Amino acid sequence: MTDTPNIAEQLGAAVHQNEALNSTGFLERIFSRLFQGLVYPQIWEDPVVDMQALALQPGQHVFCIASGGCNAMSYLTARPGSVTAVDLSPAHVALGRLKVAAATHLTQAQFFEFFGRGDSAANVALYDRKLARVLDADTRAFWEGRVMGRRRITMFARGFQRFGVLGRFLRLVHGVSWLAGLDYRPLLEAPSLKAQKEFHDTRIAPLLDGRPVRWLARRRASLFGLGIPPAQYDKLAADGDGDVLVVLKERVRKLACDFPIRDNYFAWQAFGRSYEPGVPRSVPPYLEAEHFDTVMEGAGNVAFLNRSMTDLLAERDAASLDAFVLLDAQDWMNNVQLNALWHQITRTARPGARVIFRTGGADDILPGRVAPEVLDLWQYQRETSQACFARDRSAIYGGFHLYQLKGE
């Protein structure tokens, strides 16, 4: 899994902004340690919005962060020429490579049961019978490695979406909700946006104003489960005039109220800890039955690599990429790291190439930080950025941003 031997060092370089002996530095090192394992069983950015913002066309070449692999696989529905997905978490790379193998060796029904449900012993049998033999040695070693006496692959028999750092965070959220007597089933069954808003206002909002939640929100480590390191936590708190809970409450409101619940698989994951049972109306595009043949045909065009963005881009040919998806990784970066990344993005971008990213806060973080001679080569697409932010069903970010390279 280690395509490069210094993943722990690169994680440290990405996250560690303070000395180890002060409190913030200590938390940064805990976070980077957590990030070496599985963090996101599902990526938490809306791929439909991504593809709209990128105006992704058949044959184009995409560079993205892997995370849970859902979006990299979903981009295949647009028939790109290639998708290069990188991640500093070996677990995320192993998950992505497992999805590629499954897309090419399982039926659509089996593929959906594996990644859409992830809660059947039949998935483990399928792994042993059809997938293990076609995986690379590192990926196979990861899934067959044991945690608490069980092979990791058995997560797909026990509700895969409930594992990882995010899964444990949601378990904590539901535990606090249970103690408060809050049952989310009426929200998941809500027939209208009006009913969703009423449930939020009368049931969820009072819980978020309660003392236990306020106590948790004041602790930066409490948001590690959302993949938020200390530096990003501080940016969120600044948006709330020092109170991160102000920001979190608005994000929860948007998730619960702004999109029909049956059309929002992110809300189902947050409030139901699974996709909608039965025949779901909303799942990531790569899991939709009508897209399976396209995903299967394109799976060979996806590469999941355990590398840093900047280092891998430095090895790419100039003017070779059409689309870049940075998630919220730039929120973690200092100015030196940010400029090194954008130097390589600009070098490898074709004229007209597009870059999208999210931010924990509302504002674009690039002006004043990326060198003007680089940033001036790009056009910020403000109206499209705002429209995409409004449509992003994941609802947990403060901003969505699109840049396009000038020259086309």
C-alpha positions in Angstrom: 0.0 0.0 0.0 2.9 2.3 0.6 3.7 3.6 -2.9 6.2 5.8 -1.1 8.0 4.9 2.1 7.4 8.1 4.1 3.6 8.3 4.4 3.7 8.9 8.2 6.2 11.8 7.5 4.0 13.2 4.8 0.9 13.1 7.0 2.9 14.9 9.6 4.0 17.5 7.1 0.4 18.0 6.1 -1.0 18.3 9.6 1.7 19.3 12.1 1.8 23.1 12.3 3.0 23.3 15.9 5.6 21.8 18.2 4.8 18.4 19.7 5.0 19.6 23.3 2.3 22.2 23.2 -1.4 21.3 23.4 -2.2 22.0 19.7 0.8 20.2 18.5 -0.1 17.2 20.6 -3.6 17.1 19.1 -2.2 17.4 15.6 -0.1 14.3 16.2 -3.1 12.4 17.4 -5.1 13.5 14.3 -2.3 12.4 11.9 -2.1 9.1 13.6 -5.8 8.5 13.2 -5.6 9.5 9.6 -3.3 6.5 8.8 -6.3 4.3 9.3 -9.8 4.3 7.8 -11.4 7.7 8.3 -14.2 7.9 5.7 -16.1 4.8 4.8 -18.0 7.2 2.5 -16.6 10.5 1.1 -18.5 13.5 2.3 -18.6 15.7 -0.8 -21.3 15.7 -3.4 -20.0 14.1 -6.6 -23.0 15.4 -8.7 -22.1 18.9 -7.8 -18.4 18.2 -8.5 -19.1 16.9 -12.0 -21.4 19.9 -12.8 -18.7 22.4 -11.6 -15.9 20.6 -13.5 -18.1 20.3 -16.7 -16.4 16.9 -17.0 -16.3 15.6 -20.6 -15.5 12.2 -22.0 -11.8 11.6 -22.3 -10.7 14.2 -19.9 -8.1 13.5 -17.2 -9.0 14.0 -13.5 -6.7 14.4 -10.5 -8.4 14.1 -7.1 -8.1 13.1 -3.5 -9.4 9.6 -2.9 -11.0 9.7 0.6 -13.6 6.9 0.7 -13.3 6.5 -3.1 -17.0 7.2 -3.8 -16.4 10.3 -5.9 -13.4 9.0 -7.8 -15.6 6.0 -8.9 -18.6 8.2 -9.5 -16.6 10.4 -11.9 -16.4 7.3 -14.2 -20.1 8.0 -15.1 -18.8 10.9 -17.2 -16.4 8.6 -19.0 -13.2 10.4 -18.3 -9.9 9.2 -19.9 -8.4 8.7 -16.5 -8.9 9.4 -12.8 -5.9 9.6 -10.6 -6.9 9.4 -6.9 -4.3 10.1 -4.2 -4.5 9.8 -0.4 -2.1 9.8 2.5 -4.3 7.2 4.3 -3.3 3.7 3.2 -6.8 2.5 4.3 -8.5 4.9 1.8 -6.2 3.6 -1.0 -7.0 0.0 -0.1 -10.7 0.8 -0.1 -10.5 2.4 -3.5 -8.6 -0.5 -5.0 -11.1 -2.9 -3.6 -13.9 -0.9 -5.3 -12.0 -1.1 -8.6 -11.6 -4.9 -8.3 -15.2 -5.3 -7.3 -16.5 -3.2 -10.2 -14.7 -5.5 -12.7 -15.4 -8.9 -11.1 -18.8 -8.7 -9.5 -22.3 -8.3 -10.8 -24.2 -5.1 -10.3 -26.3 -6.7 -7.5 -23.2 -8.1 -5.8 -21.4 -4.8 -6.1 -24.3 -2.9 -4.5 -24.7 -5.4 -1.7 -20.9 -5.0 -1.0 -20.7 -1.2 -1.0 -24.3 0.0 -0.8 -25.3 -2.3 2.1 -22.0 -3.7 3.4 -23.8 -5.9 6.0 -23.8 -9.5 4.8 -21.5 -12.5 5.4 -22.0 -13.1 1.6 -19.8 -10.1 1.0 -16.9 -11.8 2.8 -17.5 -15.0 0.8 -17.4 -13.0 -2.4 -14.2 -11.4 -1.4 -12.6 -14.8 -0.7 -13.9 -16.3 -3.9 -13.6 -13.5 -6.5 -11.7 -10.5 -5.2 -8.7 -11.6 -3.0 -6.9 -13.2 -5.9 -7.1 -10.2 -8.2 -5.8 -7.6 -5.6 -2.3 -6.4 -5.4 -0.3 -7.8 -2.5 -0.5 -4.7 -0.3 -4.2 -4.2 -0.7 -4.9 -7.9 0.0 -2.7 -7.7 3.1 -4.7 -4.7 4.4 -8.1 -6.4 4.0 -6.9 -9.7 5.4 -5.0 -8.1 8.3 -6.6 -8.6 11.7 -8.1 -6.1 14.1 -9.3 -7.4 17.4 -9.0 -10.9 16.0 -11.2 -10.3 12.9 -10.0 -9.8 9.4 -10.7 -6.2 8.2 -12.8 -7.5 5.3 -15.4 -8.6 7.8 -16.4 -5.0 8.2 -18.5 -5.6 5.1 -20.5 -8.2 7.0 -21.1 -5.9 10.0 -22.2 -2.6 8.4 -19.2 -1.1 6.7 -20.6 2.5 6.9 -20.4 2.3 10.7 -16.6 1.9 10.7 -13.7 4.3 10.4 -13.2 7.5 12.4 -16.4 9.0 10.8 -18.4 5.9 11.7 -17.3 6.1 15.3 -18.1 9.8 15.4 -21.6 9.2 14.1 -22.0 6.4 16.7 -21.2 9.0 19.4 -23.7 11.4 17.9 -26.4 8.8 18.0 -25.4 7.7 21.5 -25.9 11.3 22.7 -29.2 11.5 20.8 -30.4 8.2 22.4 -29.6 9.5 25.9 -31.7 12.6 25.0 -34.5 10.4 23.8 -34.1 11.6 20.2 -35.2 9.1 17.5 -34.4 10.2 13.9 -36.9 7.9 12.2 -39.6 10.6 11.9 -37.0 12.7 10.0 -36.1 9.9 7.7 -39.8 9.3 7.0 -40.6 13.0 6.6 -43.0 13.5 3.6 -41.9 17.1 2.9 -39.3 19.8 3.6 -41.8 21.4 5.9 -41.9 18.3 8.0 -38.1 18.0 8.0 -37.8 21.6 9.2 -40.4 21.1 12.0 -38.5 18.0 13.2 -35.2 20.0 13.1 -36.6 23.0 15.0 -38.4 21.0 17.7 -36.1 18.0 18.2 -32.6 18.5 16.8 -32.0 22.2 17.6 -32.8 21.9 21.3 -30.3 19.0 21.6 -27.6 21.1 20.0 -28.3 23.8 22.5 -27.9 21.3 25.4 -25.0 21.4 27.8 -23.4 18.0 26.7 -23.1 19.1 23.1 -21.8 22.5 24.0 -19.2 20.8 26.2 -18.1 18.5 23.4 -18.0 21.3 20.8 -15.5 23.3 22.8 -13.0 20.5 22.5 -11.0 20.4 19.2 -10.5 16.7 19.4 -14.3 16.1 19.3 -14.3 17.0 15.6 -11.5 14.7 14.6 -14.3 12.2 13.5 -15.3 14.7 10.8 -11.8 14.8 9.5 -11.2 18.3 11.0 -7.7 18.9 12.4 -7.0 21.6 14.9 -6.0 24.2 12.3 -9.4 23.8 10.5 -11.3 23.7 13.8 -9.8 27.2 14.5 -11.0 28.5 11.2 -14.5 27.2 11.8 -14.6 28.8 15.3 -13.5 32.1 13.8 -16.5 32.0 11.4 -18.7 31.7 14.5 -17.0 34.6 16.3 -15.1 32.1 18.5 -17.9 29.6 18.9 -17.6 26.6 16.6 -21.1 25.4 17.6 -22.7 28.4 15.9 -21.2 27.1 12.6 -22.0 23.4 13.3 -25.6 24.2 14.0 -26.1 25.9 10.7 -24.4 23.0 8.9 -26.8 20.5 10.6 -29.8 22.7 9.8 -28.8 22.7 6.1 -28.4 18.9 6.1 -31.7 18.3 7.8 -33.8 21.0 6.1 -32.6 22.1 2.7 -32.9 19.0 0.6 -35.6 16.3 0.4 -34.5 13.6 2.8 -35.1 10.8 0.3 -32.9 12.5 -2.3 -30.0 13.1 0.1 -27.8 10.1 0.9 -25.6 12.3 3.1 -28.6 12.9 5.4 -29.3 9.2 5.4 -25.8 8.5 6.5 -25.8 11.1 9.2 -29.3 10.4 10.6 -29.8 6.7 9.7 -26.1 5.5 9.5 -26.8 3.7 6.3 -28.3 4.3 2.9 -32.1 4.3 2.6 -33.3 0.6 2.9 -35.3 -1.1 0.2 -34.7 0.6 -3.1 -33.0 3.9 -2.2 -33.7 7.0 -4.2 -30.3 8.4 -3.5 -26.9 6.8 -3.5 -23.6 7.9 -4.9 -23.7 7.8 -8.7 -21.2 4.8 -8.9 -23.8 2.7 -7.0 -26.8 3.5 -9.2 -27.8 0.5 -11.2 -28.1 2.4 -14.5 -24.4 3.5 -14.2 -22.9 0.1 -13.4 -21.9 -0.9 -16.9 -20.2 2.5 -17.4 -18.4 2.2 -14.1 -17.3 -1.4 -14.9 -16.0 -0.4 -18.3 -14.1 2.6 -16.9 -12.7 1.0 -13.7 -9.4 0.2 -15.3 -8.9 4.0 -15.9 -8.8 4.7 -12.1 -5.6 4.6 -10.2 -5.6 4.9 -6.3 -2.2 5.9 -5.0 -0.8 6.4 -1.5 1.0 9.6 -2.4 0.9 13.3 -1.6 -0.8 15.6 -4.2 2.2 17.9 -4.7 4.8 15.1 -5.0 2.8 13.1 -7.5 1.9 16.2 -9.6 5.6 17.0 -9.8 6.0 13.7 -11.7 3.3 14.4 -14.2 3.8 15.9 -17.7 3.1 19.6 -18.2 -0.4 20.5 -19.4 -1.7 16.9 -18.9 -4.7 17.3 -16.6 -8.2 18.8 -17.1 -9.7 18.7 -13.7 -8.5 18.8 -10.1 -10.6 18.0 -7.0 -8.8 19.1 -3.7 -11.7 18.5 -1.2 -10.9 20.7 1.9 -7.2 19.7 2.1 -6.0 23.3 1.6 -7.5 24.2 5.0 -4.8 22.1 6.5 -1.9 23.8 4.6 0.5 26.5 5.5 1.5 29.1 2.8 4.6 27.2 1.7 2.6 24.0 1.1 -0.2 25.9 -0.6 2.2 27.6 -3.1 4.0 24.4 -3.8 0.7 22.7 -4.7 -0.6 25.5 -6.9 2.8 25.7 -8.7 2.3 22.1 -9.7 -1.4 22.4 -10.5 -0.7 25.3 -12.8 2.2 23.5 -14.5 0.1 20.3 -15.1 -3.1 22.0 -16.1 -4.3 22.3 -19.6 -5.8 25.6 -20.8 -9.3 25.8 -19.5 -8.6 23.2 -16.7 -10.8 23.5 -13.6 -10.0 23.2 -9.9 -12.6 22.8 -7.3 -12.3 22.7 -3.5 -14.3 23.2 -0.3 -13.5 25.3 2.7 -14.5 25.0 6.3 -15.2 28.7 6.4 -17.1 30.7 3.8 -14.3 32.6 2.2 -11.9 31.7 -0.6 -8.6 31.0 1.1 -6.3 31.6 -1.9 -6.0 35.4 -2.4 -3.2 36.8 -0.3 -1.7 33.4 0.2 -0.9 32.0 -3.3 1.6 34.0 -5.1 -0.1 36.6 -7.5 2.0 35.5 -10.5 0.4 32.0 -10.1 -3.1 32.9 -9.0 -3.5 35.6 -11.7 -3.3 32.8 -14.3 -6.7 31.5 -13.0 -10.2 32.9 -13.1 -12.3 32.6 -10.0 -15.9 31.5 -11.1 -17.9 33.2 -8.3 -21.4 32.7 -9.6 -20.8 29.0 -10.3 -19.1 28.6 -7.0 -22.1 30.0 -5.1 -24.6 28.0 -7.1 -22.7 24.7 -6.4 -22.4 25.5 -2.7 -26.2 25.9 -2.6 -26.7 22.5 -4.3 -24.1 20.5 -2.3 -26.2 18.0 -0.4 -23.3 17.1 2.0 -24.0 20.5 3.7 -21.0 20.4 6.0 -18.8 23.0 4.4 -18.8 26.7 4.5 -17.8 27.3 0.9 -17.4 25.7 -2.5 -14.9 27.2 -4.9 -14.1 26.9 -8.6 -11.1 28.2 -10.5 -10.5 27.9 -14.2 -7.2 28.3 -16.0 -7.2 31.2 -18.4 -6.4 30.7 -22.0 -9.5 28.9 -23.4 
